[in-house]
Amino acid sequence: MMHFSELIKTIKNRRETLQVNQEMLAELSGVGLRTLKQFESGKGNPTLKTVSKLADALGLELSLKVKTLHH
């Protein structure tokens, strides 16, 4: 299971690997620069739609899994 801090790190690392700065990613994804900066610093509380836009712009895909319940 990926925790939120890992999600932030994955998106930030992918952005850096692609040599895309925050301003460029904000423009490519349609996410506000301030929102992106807050997200990457771990201070924001982005919607799933925002995270999805960032991931999509970076060629990443979000997926959800059903977890098994332990009784």
Predicted model as a PDB file, atoms N, CA, C, CB and O in Angstrom, pLDDT in the B-factor column:
MODEL        1                                                                  
ATOM      1  N   MET A   1       0.844  -1.186   0.000  1.00 59.00           N  
ATOM      2  CA  MET A   1       0.000   0.000   0.000  1.00 59.00           C  
ATOM      3  C   MET A   1       0.889   1.250   0.000  1.00 59.00           C  
ATOM      4  CB  MET A   1      -0.960  -0.002   1.229  1.00 59.00           C  
ATOM      5  O   MET A   1       1.845   1.334   0.771  1.00 59.00           O  
ATOM      6  N   MET A   2       0.580   2.189  -0.841  1.00 66.00           N  
ATOM      7  CA  MET A   2       1.364   3.418  -0.928  1.00 66.00           C  
ATOM      8  C   MET A   2       0.761   4.474  -0.005  1.00 66.00           C  
ATOM      9  CB  MET A   2       1.422   3.937  -2.391  1.00 66.00           C  
ATOM     10  O   MET A   2      -0.435   4.760  -0.056  1.00 66.00           O  
ATOM     11  N   HIS A   3       1.602   5.034   0.823  1.00 87.00           N  
ATOM     12  CA  HIS A   3       1.155   6.103   1.705  1.00 87.00           C  
ATOM     13  C   HIS A   3       1.293   7.445   0.988  1.00 87.00           C  
ATOM     14  CB  HIS A   3       1.964   6.100   3.030  1.00 87.00           C  
ATOM     15  O   HIS A   3       1.986   7.554  -0.023  1.00 87.00           O  
ATOM     16  N   PHE A   4       0.629   8.452   1.522  1.00 89.00           N  
ATOM     17  CA  PHE A   4       0.598   9.763   0.876  1.00 89.00           C  
ATOM     18  C   PHE A   4       1.997  10.334   0.660  1.00 89.00           C  
ATOM     19  CB  PHE A   4      -0.227  10.729   1.704  1.00 89.00           C  
ATOM     20  O   PHE A   4       2.276  10.925  -0.383  1.00 89.00           O  
ATOM     21  N   SER A   5       2.879  10.156   1.653  1.00 92.00           N  
ATOM     22  CA  SER A   5       4.242  10.687   1.505  1.00 92.00           C  
ATOM     23  C   SER A   5       4.981  10.012   0.349  1.00 92.00           C  
ATOM     24  CB  SER A   5       5.032  10.502   2.811  1.00 92.00           C  
ATOM     25  O   SER A   5       5.789  10.645  -0.330  1.00 92.00           O  
ATOM     26  N   GLU A   6       4.704   8.730   0.130  1.00 93.00           N  
ATOM     27  CA  GLU A   6       5.320   8.008  -0.994  1.00 93.00           C  
ATOM     28  C   GLU A   6       4.758   8.503  -2.322  1.00 93.00           C  
ATOM     29  CB  GLU A   6       5.091   6.484  -0.856  1.00 93.00           C  
ATOM     30  O   GLU A   6       5.477   8.589  -3.317  1.00 93.00           O  
ATOM     31  N   LEU A   7       3.483   8.824  -2.329  1.00 93.00           N  
ATOM     32  CA  LEU A   7       2.849   9.362  -3.536  1.00 93.00           C  
ATOM     33  C   LEU A   7       3.484  10.698  -3.914  1.00 93.00           C  
ATOM     34  CB  LEU A   7       1.323   9.532  -3.323  1.00 93.00           C  
ATOM     35  O   LEU A   7       3.784  10.939  -5.084  1.00 93.00           O  
ATOM     36  N   ILE A   8       3.684  11.549  -2.936  1.00 95.00           N  
ATOM     37  CA  ILE A   8       4.328  12.844  -3.169  1.00 95.00           C  
ATOM     38  C   ILE A   8       5.726  12.621  -3.734  1.00 95.00           C  
ATOM     39  CB  ILE A   8       4.396  13.677  -1.857  1.00 95.00           C  
ATOM     40  O   ILE A   8       6.109  13.245  -4.724  1.00 95.00           O  
ATOM     41  N   LYS A   9       6.485  11.728  -3.102  1.00 96.00           N  
ATOM     42  CA  LYS A   9       7.851  11.459  -3.533  1.00 96.00           C  
ATOM     43  C   LYS A   9       7.882  10.905  -4.964  1.00 96.00           C  
ATOM     44  CB  LYS A   9       8.526  10.473  -2.568  1.00 96.00           C  
ATOM     45  O   LYS A   9       8.733  11.296  -5.763  1.00 96.00           O  
ATOM     46  N   THR A  10       6.961  10.004  -5.283  1.00 96.00           N  
ATOM     47  CA  THR A  10       6.895   9.418  -6.627  1.00 96.00           C  
ATOM     48  C   THR A  10       6.640  10.484  -7.677  1.00 96.00           C  
ATOM     49  CB  THR A  10       5.803   8.348  -6.694  1.00 96.00           C  
ATOM     50  O   THR A  10       7.308  10.512  -8.710  1.00 96.00           O  
ATOM     51  N   ILE A  11       5.677  11.361  -7.421  1.00 96.00           N  
ATOM     52  CA  ILE A  11       5.350  12.419  -8.386  1.00 96.00           C  
ATOM     53  C   ILE A  11       6.511  13.399  -8.521  1.00 96.00           C  
ATOM     54  CB  ILE A  11       4.070  13.169  -7.959  1.00 96.00           C  
ATOM     55  O   ILE A  11       6.862  13.794  -9.633  1.00 96.00           O  
ATOM     56  N   LYS A  12       7.104  13.792  -7.404  1.00 97.00           N  
ATOM     57  CA  LYS A  12       8.228  14.731  -7.444  1.00 97.00           C  
ATOM     58  C   LYS A  12       9.434  14.117  -8.169  1.00 97.00           C  
ATOM     59  CB  LYS A  12       8.626  15.150  -6.014  1.00 97.00           C  
ATOM     60  O   LYS A  12      10.065  14.782  -8.990  1.00 97.00           O  
ATOM     61  N   ASN A  13       9.753  12.851  -7.867  1.00 97.00           N  
ATOM     62  CA  ASN A  13      10.868  12.179  -8.534  1.00 97.00           C  
ATOM     63  C   ASN A  13      10.639  12.054 -10.032  1.00 97.00           C  
ATOM     64  CB  ASN A  13      11.086  10.802  -7.932  1.00 97.00           C  
ATOM     65  O   ASN A  13      11.561  12.245 -10.826  1.00 97.00           O  
ATOM     66  N   ARG A  14       9.411  11.734 -10.414  1.00 98.00           N  
ATOM     67  CA  ARG A  14       9.085  11.604 -11.842  1.00 98.00           C  
ATOM     68  C   ARG A  14       9.247  12.964 -12.537  1.00 98.00           C  
ATOM     69  CB  ARG A  14       7.628  11.062 -12.032  1.00 98.00           C  
ATOM     70  O   ARG A  14       9.780  13.041 -13.644  1.00 98.00           O  
ATOM     71  N   ARG A  15       8.791  14.014 -11.889  1.00 98.00           N  
ATOM     72  CA  ARG A  15       8.920  15.361 -12.459  1.00 98.00           C  
ATOM     73  C   ARG A  15      10.393  15.695 -12.664  1.00 98.00           C  
ATOM     74  CB  ARG A  15       8.246  16.419 -11.540  1.00 98.00           C  
ATOM     75  O   ARG A  15      10.778  16.218 -13.711  1.00 98.00           O  
ATOM     76  N   GLU A  16      11.211  15.395 -11.668  1.00 98.00           N  
ATOM     77  CA  GLU A  16      12.646  15.688 -11.760  1.00 98.00           C  
ATOM     78  C   GLU A  16      13.333  14.813 -12.809  1.00 98.00           C  
ATOM     79  CB  GLU A  16      13.315  15.487 -10.395  1.00 98.00           C  
ATOM     80  O   GLU A  16      14.208  15.288 -13.533  1.00 98.00           O  
ATOM     81  N   THR A  17      12.946  13.546 -12.896  1.00 98.00           N  
ATOM     82  CA  THR A  17      13.504  12.632 -13.904  1.00 98.00           C  
ATOM     83  C   THR A  17      13.232  13.156 -15.309  1.00 98.00           C  
ATOM     84  CB  THR A  17      12.911  11.213 -13.743  1.00 98.00           C  
ATOM     85  O   THR A  17      14.086  13.075 -16.192  1.00 98.00           O  
ATOM     86  N   LEU A  18      12.035  13.692 -15.504  1.00 98.00           N  
ATOM     87  CA  LEU A  18      11.653  14.230 -16.821  1.00 98.00           C  
ATOM     88  C   LEU A  18      12.182  15.648 -17.040  1.00 98.00           C  
ATOM     89  CB  LEU A  18      10.131  14.224 -16.968  1.00 98.00           C  
ATOM     90  O   LEU A  18      11.953  16.248 -18.090  1.00 98.00           O  
ATOM     91  N   GLN A  19      12.892  16.176 -16.039  1.00 98.00           N  
ATOM     92  CA  GLN A  19      13.443  17.532 -16.083  1.00 98.00           C  
ATOM     93  C   GLN A  19      12.368  18.587 -16.355  1.00 98.00           C  
ATOM     94  CB  GLN A  19      14.524  17.618 -17.150  1.00 98.00           C  
ATOM     95  O   GLN A  19      12.529  19.483 -17.183  1.00 98.00           O  
ATOM     96  N   VAL A  20      11.268  18.437 -15.620  1.00 98.00           N  
ATOM     97  CA  VAL A  20      10.142  19.374 -15.711  1.00 98.00           C  
ATOM     98  C   VAL A  20      10.128  20.157 -14.398  1.00 98.00           C  
ATOM     99  CB  VAL A  20       8.751  18.619 -15.965  1.00 98.00           C  
ATOM    100  O   VAL A  20      10.102  19.563 -13.320  1.00 98.00           O  
ATOM    101  N   ASN A  21      10.146  21.488 -14.487  1.00 98.00           N  
ATOM    102  CA  ASN A  21      10.074  22.271 -13.253  1.00 98.00           C  
ATOM    103  C   ASN A  21       8.618  22.410 -12.803  1.00 98.00           C  
ATOM    104  CB  ASN A  21      10.715  23.670 -13.454  1.00 98.00           C  
ATOM    105  O   ASN A  21       7.695  22.036 -13.525  1.00 98.00           O  
ATOM    106  N   GLN A  22       8.433  22.945 -11.612  1.00 98.00           N  
ATOM    107  CA  GLN A  22       7.077  23.053 -11.069  1.00 98.00           C  
ATOM    108  C   GLN A  22       6.175  23.919 -11.941  1.00 98.00           C  
ATOM    109  CB  GLN A  22       7.122  23.621  -9.660  1.00 98.00           C  
ATOM    110  O   GLN A  22       5.000  23.606 -12.134  1.00 98.00           O  
ATOM    111  N   GLU A  23       6.731  25.008 -12.465  1.00 98.00           N  
ATOM    112  CA  GLU A  23       5.926  25.904 -13.308  1.00 98.00           C  
ATOM    113  C   GLU A  23       5.425  25.176 -14.553  1.00 98.00           C  
ATOM    114  CB  GLU A  23       6.748  27.146 -13.716  1.00 98.00           C  
ATOM    115  O   GLU A  23       4.270  25.323 -14.954  1.00 98.00           O  
ATOM    116  N   MET A  24       6.320  24.384 -15.159  1.00 98.00           N  
ATOM    117  CA  MET A  24       5.954  23.634 -16.365  1.00 98.00           C  
ATOM    118  C   MET A  24       4.877  22.597 -16.058  1.00 98.00           C  
ATOM    119  CB  MET A  24       7.192  22.946 -16.967  1.00 98.00           C  
ATOM    120  O   MET A  24       3.909  22.451 -16.805  1.00 98.00           O  
ATOM    121  N   LEU A  25       5.059  21.874 -14.940  1.00 98.00           N  
ATOM    122  CA  LEU A  25       4.086  20.844 -14.575  1.00 98.00           C  
ATOM    123  C   LEU A  25       2.732  21.469 -14.264  1.00 98.00           C  
ATOM    124  CB  LEU A  25       4.584  20.033 -13.368  1.00 98.00           C  
ATOM    125  O   LEU A  25       1.693  20.921 -14.632  1.00 98.00           O  
ATOM    126  N   ALA A  26       2.742  22.601 -13.596  1.00 98.00           N  
ATOM    127  CA  ALA A  26       1.477  23.288 -13.297  1.00 98.00           C  
ATOM    128  C   ALA A  26       0.748  23.615 -14.597  1.00 98.00           C  
ATOM    129  CB  ALA A  26       1.731  24.586 -12.475  1.00 98.00           C  
ATOM    130  O   ALA A  26      -0.463  23.419 -14.709  1.00 98.00           O  
ATOM    131  N   GLU A  27       1.499  24.115 -15.575  1.00 98.00           N  
ATOM    132  CA  GLU A  27       0.896  24.473 -16.862  1.00 98.00           C  
ATOM    133  C   GLU A  27       0.410  23.234 -17.611  1.00 98.00           C  
ATOM    134  CB  GLU A  27       1.901  25.246 -17.724  1.00 98.00           C  
ATOM    135  O   GLU A  27      -0.701  23.226 -18.141  1.00 98.00           O  
ATOM    136  N   LEU A  28       1.230  22.197 -17.657  1.00 98.00           N  
ATOM    137  CA  LEU A  28       0.874  20.967 -18.378  1.00 98.00           C  
ATOM    138  C   LEU A  28      -0.332  20.256 -17.771  1.00 98.00           C  
ATOM    139  CB  LEU A  28       2.057  20.020 -18.399  1.00 98.00           C  
ATOM    140  O   LEU A  28      -1.145  19.672 -18.487  1.00 98.00           O  
ATOM    141  N   SER A  29      -0.439  20.311 -16.453  1.00 98.00           N  
ATOM    142  CA  SER A  29      -1.488  19.556 -15.766  1.00 98.00           C  
ATOM    143  C   SER A  29      -2.762  20.360 -15.529  1.00 98.00           C  
ATOM    144  CB  SER A  29      -0.969  19.058 -14.452  1.00 98.00           C  
ATOM    145  O   SER A  29      -3.823  19.788 -15.278  1.00 98.00           O  
ATOM    146  N   GLY A  30      -2.659  21.683 -15.609  1.00 98.00           N  
ATOM    147  CA  GLY A  30      -3.822  22.510 -15.303  1.00 98.00           C  
ATOM    148  C   GLY A  30      -4.026  22.680 -13.801  1.00 98.00           C  
ATOM    149  O   GLY A  30      -5.089  23.115 -13.359  1.00 98.00           O  
ATOM    150  N   VAL A  31      -3.006  22.337 -13.023  1.00 98.00           N  
ATOM    151  CA  VAL A  31      -3.055  22.487 -11.565  1.00 98.00           C  
ATOM    152  C   VAL A  31      -2.328  23.783 -11.221  1.00 98.00           C  
ATOM    153  CB  VAL A  31      -2.406  21.244 -10.822  1.00 98.00           C  
ATOM    154  O   VAL A  31      -1.277  24.079 -11.790  1.00 98.00           O  
ATOM    155  N   GLY A  32      -2.877  24.544 -10.305  1.00 97.00           N  
ATOM    156  CA  GLY A  32      -2.255  25.801  -9.924  1.00 97.00           C  
ATOM    157  C   GLY A  32      -0.868  25.595  -9.331  1.00 97.00           C  
ATOM    158  O   GLY A  32      -0.630  24.608  -8.635  1.00 97.00           O  
ATOM    159  N   LEU A  33       0.039  26.509  -9.600  1.00 98.00           N  
ATOM    160  CA  LEU A  33       1.410  26.407  -9.106  1.00 98.00           C  
ATOM    161  C   LEU A  33       1.441  26.361  -7.574  1.00 98.00           C  
ATOM    162  CB  LEU A  33       2.249  27.588  -9.617  1.00 98.00           C  
ATOM    163  O   LEU A  33       2.192  25.579  -6.991  1.00 98.00           O  
ATOM    164  N   ARG A  34       0.641  27.182  -6.938  1.00 97.00           N  
ATOM    165  CA  ARG A  34       0.602  27.206  -5.470  1.00 97.00           C  
ATOM    166  C   ARG A  34       0.136  25.847  -4.928  1.00 97.00           C  
ATOM    167  CB  ARG A  34      -0.338  28.340  -4.967  1.00 97.00           C  
ATOM    168  O   ARG A  34       0.680  25.342  -3.946  1.00 97.00           O  
ATOM    169  N   THR A  35      -0.870  25.272  -5.576  1.00 97.00           N  
ATOM    170  CA  THR A  35      -1.382  23.955  -5.182  1.00 97.00           C  
ATOM    171  C   THR A  35      -0.298  22.898  -5.337  1.00 97.00           C  
ATOM    172  CB  THR A  35      -2.621  23.576  -6.023  1.00 97.00           C  
ATOM    173  O   THR A  35      -0.116  22.052  -4.462  1.00 97.00           O  
ATOM    174  N   LEU A  36       0.420  22.951  -6.454  1.00 97.00           N  
ATOM    175  CA  LEU A  36       1.500  21.994  -6.705  1.00 97.00           C  
ATOM    176  C   LEU A  36       2.605  22.122  -5.660  1.00 97.00           C  
ATOM    177  CB  LEU A  36       2.081  22.202  -8.110  1.00 97.00           C  
ATOM    178  O   LEU A  36       3.093  21.120  -5.138  1.00 97.00           O  
ATOM    179  N   LYS A  37       2.993  23.349  -5.361  1.00 97.00           N  
ATOM    180  CA  LYS A  37       4.057  23.568  -4.368  1.00 97.00           C  
ATOM    181  C   LYS A  37       3.621  23.057  -2.993  1.00 97.00           C  
ATOM    182  CB  LYS A  37       4.425  25.074  -4.285  1.00 97.00           C  
ATOM    183  O   LYS A  37       4.417  22.450  -2.277  1.00 97.00           O  
ATOM    184  N   GLN A  38       2.373  23.297  -2.627  1.00 96.00           N  
ATOM    185  CA  GLN A  38       1.863  22.799  -1.352  1.00 96.00           C  
ATOM    186  C   GLN A  38       1.856  21.273  -1.334  1.00 96.00           C  
ATOM    187  CB  GLN A  38       0.448  23.341  -1.088  1.00 96.00           C  
ATOM    188  O   GLN A  38       2.223  20.654  -0.335  1.00 96.00           O  
ATOM    189  N   PHE A  39       1.438  20.677  -2.438  1.00 96.00           N  
ATOM    190  CA  PHE A  39       1.402  19.221  -2.545  1.00 96.00           C  
ATOM    191  C   PHE A  39       2.798  18.635  -2.355  1.00 96.00           C  
ATOM    192  CB  PHE A  39       0.824  18.794  -3.904  1.00 96.00           C  
ATOM    193  O   PHE A  39       2.987  17.718  -1.556  1.00 96.00           O  
ATOM    194  N   GLU A  40       3.777  19.166  -3.091  1.00 96.00           N  
ATOM    195  CA  GLU A  40       5.135  18.631  -3.034  1.00 96.00           C  
ATOM    196  C   GLU A  40       5.796  18.852  -1.675  1.00 96.00           C  
ATOM    197  CB  GLU A  40       5.979  19.260  -4.118  1.00 96.00           C  
ATOM    198  O   GLU A  40       6.692  18.100  -1.292  1.00 96.00           O  
ATOM    199  N   SER A  41       5.364  19.867  -0.954  1.00 96.00           N  
ATOM    200  CA  SER A  41       5.939  20.112   0.372  1.00 96.00           C  
ATOM    201  C   SER A  41       5.191  19.325   1.454  1.00 96.00           C  
ATOM    202  CB  SER A  41       5.907  21.617   0.697  1.00 96.00           C  
ATOM    203  O   SER A  41       5.571  19.352   2.625  1.00 96.00           O  
ATOM    204  N   GLY A  42       4.122  18.623   1.051  1.00 93.00           N  
ATOM    205  CA  GLY A  42       3.356  17.817   1.998  1.00 93.00           C  
ATOM    206  C   GLY A  42       2.388  18.612   2.837  1.00 93.00           C  
ATOM    207  O   GLY A  42       1.817  18.094   3.797  1.00 93.00           O  
ATOM    208  N   LYS A  43       2.197  19.887   2.477  1.00 91.00           N  
ATOM    209  CA  LYS A  43       1.317  20.750   3.272  1.00 91.00           C  
ATOM    210  C   LYS A  43      -0.100  20.824   2.736  1.00 91.00           C  
ATOM    211  CB  LYS A  43       1.887  22.132   3.338  1.00 91.00           C  
ATOM    212  O   LYS A  43      -1.028  21.161   3.470  1.00 91.00           O  
ATOM    213  N   GLY A  44      -0.270  20.512   1.470  1.00 84.00           N  
ATOM    214  CA  GLY A  44      -1.594  20.626   0.874  1.00 84.00           C  
ATOM    215  C   GLY A  44      -2.448  19.404   1.161  1.00 84.00           C  
ATOM    216  O   GLY A  44      -1.973  18.406   1.702  1.00 84.00           O  
ATOM    217  N   ASN A  45      -3.695  19.499   0.795  1.00 88.00           N  
ATOM    218  CA  ASN A  45      -4.629  18.386   0.903  1.00 88.00           C  
ATOM    219  C   ASN A  45      -5.354  18.298  -0.439  1.00 88.00           C  
ATOM    220  CB  ASN A  45      -5.643  18.576   2.114  1.00 88.00           C  
ATOM    221  O   ASN A  45      -6.528  18.656  -0.542  1.00 88.00           O  
ATOM    222  N   PRO A  46      -4.642  17.815  -1.475  1.00 93.00           N  
ATOM    223  CA  PRO A  46      -5.214  17.843  -2.822  1.00 93.00           C  
ATOM    224  C   PRO A  46      -6.352  16.844  -2.999  1.00 93.00           C  
ATOM    225  CB  PRO A  46      -4.137  17.565  -3.842  1.00 93.00           C  
ATOM    226  O   PRO A  46      -6.420  15.820  -2.319  1.00 93.00           O  
ATOM    227  N   THR A  47      -7.227  17.167  -3.916  1.00 94.00           N  
ATOM    228  CA  THR A  47      -8.292  16.240  -4.264  1.00 94.00           C  
ATOM    229  C   THR A  47      -7.701  15.122  -5.118  1.00 94.00           C  
ATOM    230  CB  THR A  47      -9.451  16.968  -5.015  1.00 94.00           C  
ATOM    231  O   THR A  47      -6.598  15.251  -5.650  1.00 94.00           O  
ATOM    232  N   LEU A  48      -8.429  14.046  -5.239  1.00 93.00           N  
ATOM    233  CA  LEU A  48      -8.011  12.942  -6.099  1.00 93.00           C  
ATOM    234  C   LEU A  48      -7.886  13.430  -7.536  1.00 93.00           C  
ATOM    235  CB  LEU A  48      -9.010  11.762  -6.008  1.00 93.00           C  
ATOM    236  O   LEU A  48      -7.005  12.987  -8.272  1.00 93.00           O  
ATOM    237  N   LYS A  49      -8.764  14.337  -7.933  1.00 96.00           N  
ATOM    238  CA  LYS A  49      -8.719  14.892  -9.285  1.00 96.00           C  
ATOM    239  C   LYS A  49      -7.396  15.631  -9.525  1.00 96.00           C  
ATOM    240  CB  LYS A  49      -9.913  15.844  -9.515  1.00 96.00           C  
ATOM    241  O   LYS A  49      -6.802  15.503 -10.595  1.00 96.00           O  
ATOM    242  N   THR A  50      -6.940  16.394  -8.546  1.00 97.00           N  
ATOM    243  CA  THR A  50      -5.682  17.126  -8.662  1.00 97.00           C  
ATOM    244  C   THR A  50      -4.511  16.155  -8.799  1.00 97.00           C  
ATOM    245  CB  THR A  50      -5.476  18.046  -7.443  1.00 97.00           C  
ATOM    246  O   THR A  50      -3.662  16.325  -9.674  1.00 97.00           O  
ATOM    247  N   VAL A  51      -4.464  15.147  -7.943  1.00 96.00           N  
ATOM    248  CA  VAL A  51      -3.384  14.162  -7.995  1.00 96.00           C  
ATOM    249  C   VAL A  51      -3.415  13.431  -9.338  1.00 96.00           C  
ATOM    250  CB  VAL A  51      -3.503  13.151  -6.820  1.00 96.00           C  
ATOM    251  O   VAL A  51      -2.370  13.164  -9.931  1.00 96.00           O  
ATOM    252  N   SER A  52      -4.600  13.116  -9.802  1.00 96.00           N  
ATOM    253  CA  SER A  52      -4.757  12.435 -11.083  1.00 96.00           C  
ATOM    254  C   SER A  52      -4.239  13.291 -12.240  1.00 96.00           C  
ATOM    255  CB  SER A  52      -6.225  12.078 -11.314  1.00 96.00           C  
ATOM    256  O   SER A  52      -3.587  12.773 -13.147  1.00 96.00           O  
ATOM    257  N   LYS A  53      -4.520  14.583 -12.217  1.00 98.00           N  
ATOM    258  CA  LYS A  53      -4.037  15.501 -13.264  1.00 98.00           C  
ATOM    259  C   LYS A  53      -2.515  15.553 -13.282  1.00 98.00           C  
ATOM    260  CB  LYS A  53      -4.609  16.918 -13.050  1.00 98.00           C  
ATOM    261  O   LYS A  53      -1.901  15.524 -14.348  1.00 98.00           O  
ATOM    262  N   LEU A  54      -1.905  15.632 -12.096  1.00 98.00           N  
ATOM    263  CA  LEU A  54      -0.443  15.668 -11.996  1.00 98.00           C  
ATOM    264  C   LEU A  54       0.156  14.365 -12.523  1.00 98.00           C  
ATOM    265  CB  LEU A  54       0.000  15.909 -10.533  1.00 98.00           C  
ATOM    266  O   LEU A  54       1.098  14.379 -13.314  1.00 98.00           O  
ATOM    267  N   ALA A  55      -0.401  13.246 -12.075  1.00 97.00           N  
ATOM    268  CA  ALA A  55       0.102  11.937 -12.498  1.00 97.00           C  
ATOM    269  C   ALA A  55      -0.026  11.779 -14.009  1.00 97.00           C  
ATOM    270  CB  ALA A  55      -0.657  10.805 -11.777  1.00 97.00           C  
ATOM    271  O   ALA A  55       0.909  11.323 -14.669  1.00 97.00           O  
ATOM    272  N   ASP A  56      -1.161  12.147 -14.550  1.00 97.00           N  
ATOM    273  CA  ASP A  56      -1.411  12.020 -15.983  1.00 97.00           C  
ATOM    274  C   ASP A  56      -0.419  12.844 -16.798  1.00 97.00           C  
ATOM    275  CB  ASP A  56      -2.840  12.449 -16.311  1.00 97.00           C  
ATOM    276  O   ASP A  56       0.098  12.375 -17.811  1.00 97.00           O  
ATOM    277  N   ALA A  57      -0.156  14.061 -16.360  1.00 98.00           N  
ATOM    278  CA  ALA A  57       0.782  14.937 -17.068  1.00 98.00           C  
ATOM    279  C   ALA A  57       2.198  14.365 -17.055  1.00 98.00           C  
ATOM    280  CB  ALA A  57       0.778  16.336 -16.442  1.00 98.00           C  
ATOM    281  O   ALA A  57       3.009  14.685 -17.924  1.00 98.00           O  
ATOM    282  N   LEU A  58       2.492  13.518 -16.065  1.00 98.00           N  
ATOM    283  CA  LEU A  58       3.826  12.931 -15.939  1.00 98.00           C  
ATOM    284  C   LEU A  58       3.899  11.505 -16.486  1.00 98.00           C  
ATOM    285  CB  LEU A  58       4.254  12.939 -14.487  1.00 98.00           C  
ATOM    286  O   LEU A  58       4.926  10.839 -16.360  1.00 98.00           O  
ATOM    287  N   GLY A  59       2.807  11.042 -17.093  1.00 97.00           N  
ATOM    288  CA  GLY A  59       2.788   9.692 -17.648  1.00 97.00           C  
ATOM    289  C   GLY A  59       2.672   8.611 -16.586  1.00 97.00           C  
ATOM    290  O   GLY A  59       3.108   7.479 -16.794  1.00 97.00           O  
ATOM    291  N   LEU A  60       2.081   8.961 -15.445  1.00 97.00           N  
ATOM    292  CA  LEU A  60       1.851   8.000 -14.371  1.00 97.00           C  
ATOM    293  C   LEU A  60       0.371   7.654 -14.329  1.00 97.00           C  
ATOM    294  CB  LEU A  60       2.327   8.562 -13.001  1.00 97.00           C  
ATOM    295  O   LEU A  60      -0.470   8.410 -14.814  1.00 97.00           O  
ATOM    296  N   GLU A  61       0.066   6.511 -13.748  1.00 94.00           N  
ATOM    297  CA  GLU A  61      -1.326   6.077 -13.657  1.00 94.00           C  
ATOM    298  C   GLU A  61      -1.657   5.746 -12.214  1.00 94.00           C  
ATOM    299  CB  GLU A  61      -1.590   4.857 -14.571  1.00 94.00           C  
ATOM    300  O   GLU A  61      -0.906   5.030 -11.551  1.00 94.00           O  
ATOM    301  N   LEU A  62      -2.763   6.255 -11.730  1.00 90.00           N  
ATOM    302  CA  LEU A  62      -3.228   5.930 -10.385  1.00 90.00           C  
ATOM    303  C   LEU A  62      -4.117   4.700 -10.466  1.00 90.00           C  
ATOM    304  CB  LEU A  62      -3.990   7.129  -9.743  1.00 90.00           C  
ATOM    305  O   LEU A  62      -4.886   4.541 -11.414  1.00 90.00           O  
ATOM    306  N   SER A  63      -4.011   3.843  -9.482  1.00 88.00           N  
ATOM    307  CA  SER A  63      -4.921   2.695  -9.450  1.00 88.00           C  
ATOM    308  C   SER A  63      -5.323   2.426  -8.006  1.00 88.00           C  
ATOM    309  CB  SER A  63      -4.261   1.431 -10.086  1.00 88.00           C  
ATOM    310  O   SER A  63      -4.585   2.724  -7.067  1.00 88.00           O  
ATOM    311  N   LEU A  64      -6.491   1.866  -7.860  1.00 84.00           N  
ATOM    312  CA  LEU A  64      -7.022   1.512  -6.551  1.00 84.00           C  
ATOM    313  C   LEU A  64      -7.189   0.009  -6.505  1.00 84.00           C  
ATOM    314  CB  LEU A  64      -8.371   2.236  -6.264  1.00 84.00           C  
ATOM    315  O   LEU A  64      -7.521  -0.621  -7.510  1.00 84.00           O  
ATOM    316  N   LYS A  65      -6.956  -0.565  -5.333  1.00 84.00           N  
ATOM    317  CA  LYS A  65      -7.147  -1.990  -5.165  1.00 84.00           C  
ATOM    318  C   LYS A  65      -8.105  -2.209  -4.007  1.00 84.00           C  
ATOM    319  CB  LYS A  65      -5.798  -2.716  -4.924  1.00 84.00           C  
ATOM    320  O   LYS A  65      -8.149  -1.430  -3.055  1.00 84.00           O  
ATOM    321  N   VAL A  66      -8.861  -3.271  -4.109  1.00 88.00           N  
ATOM    322  CA  VAL A  66      -9.719  -3.676  -2.999  1.00 88.00           C  
ATOM    323  C   VAL A  66      -8.825  -4.457  -2.039  1.00 88.00           C  
ATOM    324  CB  VAL A  66     -10.968  -4.542  -3.489  1.00 88.00           C  
ATOM    325  O   VAL A  66      -8.170  -5.426  -2.424  1.00 88.00           O  
ATOM    326  N   LYS A  67      -8.813  -4.021  -0.796  1.00 83.00           N  
ATOM    327  CA  LYS A  67      -7.976  -4.749   0.162  1.00 83.00           C  
ATOM    328  C   LYS A  67      -8.798  -5.812   0.866  1.00 83.00           C  
ATOM    329  CB  LYS A  67      -7.351  -3.786   1.192  1.00 83.00           C  
ATOM    330  O   LYS A  67     -10.001  -5.664   1.079  1.00 83.00           O  
ATOM    331  N   THR A  68      -8.124  -6.866   1.213  1.00 85.00           N  
ATOM    332  CA  THR A  68      -8.807  -7.947   1.900  1.00 85.00           C  
ATOM    333  C   THR A  68      -8.982  -7.571   3.352  1.00 85.00           C  
ATOM    334  CB  THR A  68      -8.034  -9.272   1.765  1.00 85.00           C  
ATOM    335  O   THR A  68      -8.092  -6.987   3.970  1.00 85.00           O  
ATOM    336  N   LEU A  69     -10.119  -7.906   3.882  1.00 84.00           N  
ATOM    337  CA  LEU A  69     -10.421  -7.595   5.268  1.00 84.00           C  
ATOM    338  C   LEU A  69     -10.030  -8.766   6.137  1.00 84.00           C  
ATOM    339  CB  LEU A  69     -11.907  -7.253   5.450  1.00 84.00           C  
ATOM    340  O   LEU A  69     -10.312  -9.918   5.807  1.00 84.00           O  
ATOM    341  N   HIS A  70      -9.383  -8.473   7.244  1.00 80.00           N  
ATOM    342  CA  HIS A  70      -8.986  -9.514   8.192  1.00 80.00           C  
ATOM    343  C   HIS A  70      -9.889  -9.419   9.412  1.00 80.00           C  
ATOM    344  CB  HIS A  70      -7.481  -9.375   8.596  1.00 80.00           C  
ATOM    345  O   HIS A  70      -9.996  -8.361  10.033  1.00 80.00           O  
ATOM    346  N   HIS A  71     -10.524 -10.503   9.746  1.00 71.00           N  
ATOM    347  CA  HIS A  71     -11.423 -10.520  10.917  1.00 71.00           C  
ATOM    348  C   HIS A  71     -10.748 -11.141  12.092  1.00 71.00           C  
ATOM    349  CB  HIS A  71     -12.712 -11.270  10.615  1.00 71.00           C  
ATOM    350  O   HIS A  71     -11.344 -11.243  13.164  1.00 71.00           O  
TER     351      HIS A  71                                                      
ENDMDL                                                                          
END                                                                             
